[in-house]
Amino acid sequence: MKIGIIGSGNIGGNLGKHWAKVGHEVMFSSRHPEELKPMAEKAGAKTGTTEETAAFGEVILLAIPYGKVPDLAQQIGNLDNKILIDAANPYPQRDGDVAQKVIDDKSQTATGYVASQFPGAKTVKAFNSIYFKVIEETAFRSEDDRIAVQVCSDDEQAKETVKQLIEEIGFAPQDLGDLSKGVLFEPYAPLYNQNLKIGEAEKLLSQIQ
Ligand SMILES: NC(=O)c1ccc[n+]([C@@H]2O[C@H](COP(=O)([O-])OP(=O)(O)OC[C@H]3O[C@@H](n4cnc5c(N)ncnc54)[C@H](OP(=O)(O)O)[C@@H]3O)[C@@H](O)[C@H]2O)c1
């Protein structure tokens, strides 16, 4: 698949490298794409501006500070028919009012807000609840040894595609259902940042439901 990485830092950089390794076409974006060239060349990936990367990807990984999401949406548009993997988390200390409003508004989830910013996209929440060093160091495991990656979406087909992308790099998708289930693995939720093996993650889920 063509995968566009928007935000090629801790999360985007590591995931992009893994997906390139298993044969996907990856483009890393930056506001300064020249600076990413050495990393991209080593990974066998391309670099581009944010707009180029949004146009390139059939799947877009969104891994930028949450507070920058509304500006990004203005910049790149609706992402019509693309799969958008939302890995962003709202932290008011870093993300200001954008994050605080979402946290205070109990009628929507953090990922619901992101989805509303890209109304043409098929939003799938994933990779927001795993520490970047765990992505870097524990990929490519098999079976019960795999670390769980929580995933949810209102679009079943898009979710299946993302589950496959999770499996291809040796993590275990933990499917929590529709997009509203983001509440189970957003900051301070029970499954947030637990970095558990899949069996332990399923056990924890059964205890909180
Ligand atoms: N760190 C973790 O373990 C972790 C785990 C799960 C989820 N997350 C979430 O994932 C997101 C990214 O976290 P991270 O730790 O990967 O951050 P990071 O290392 O700081 O990387 C974020 C990247 O976003 C880019 N960026 C910043 N502002 C932007 C804008 N206005 N438009 C386009 N790109 C912009 C920056 O690239 P340039 O400066 O090159 O443009 C930067 O490389 C956050 O929402 C975070 O809460 C983090």
The ligand as an ORCA input file, in Angstrom:
! r2SCAN-3c Opt
* xyz 0 1
  N       5.505      9.457     22.050
  C       4.711      8.414     22.239
  O       5.121      7.363     22.802
  C       3.299      8.468     21.735
  C       2.534      7.290     21.814
  C       1.260      7.260     21.257
  C       0.731      8.406     20.688
  N       1.465      9.559     20.664
  C       0.834     10.736     20.054
  O       1.279     10.793     18.703
  C       1.460     12.152     18.309
  C       2.919     12.335     17.912
  O       3.741     12.050     19.033
  P       5.312     11.879     18.861
  O       5.836     11.500     20.195
  O       5.601     11.048     17.678
  O       5.724     13.406     18.572
  P       7.058     13.986     17.916
  O       8.182     13.001     18.058
  O       7.214     15.355     18.466
  O       6.683     14.063     16.371
  C       5.635     14.859     15.923
  C       5.935     15.322     14.517
  O       4.846     16.138     14.102
  C       5.345     17.084     13.177
  N       4.509     18.303     13.299
  C       4.452     19.140     14.352
  N       3.580     20.125     14.099
  C       3.094     19.902     12.859
  C       2.185     20.585     12.015
  N       1.588     21.729     12.425
  N       1.903     20.069     10.810
  C       2.515     18.947     10.384
  N       3.412     18.246     11.121
  C       3.698     18.740     12.342
  C       6.814     17.333     13.535
  O       7.544     17.282     12.335
  P       8.321     18.543     11.685
  O       8.743     19.440     12.798
  O       9.451     17.888     10.967
  O       7.346     19.152     10.736
  C       7.188     16.131     14.401
  O       8.189     15.327     13.825
  C       1.041     13.003     19.491
  O      -0.305     13.404     19.333
  C       1.208     12.062     20.687
  O       0.342     12.390     21.761
  C       2.737      9.598     21.158
*
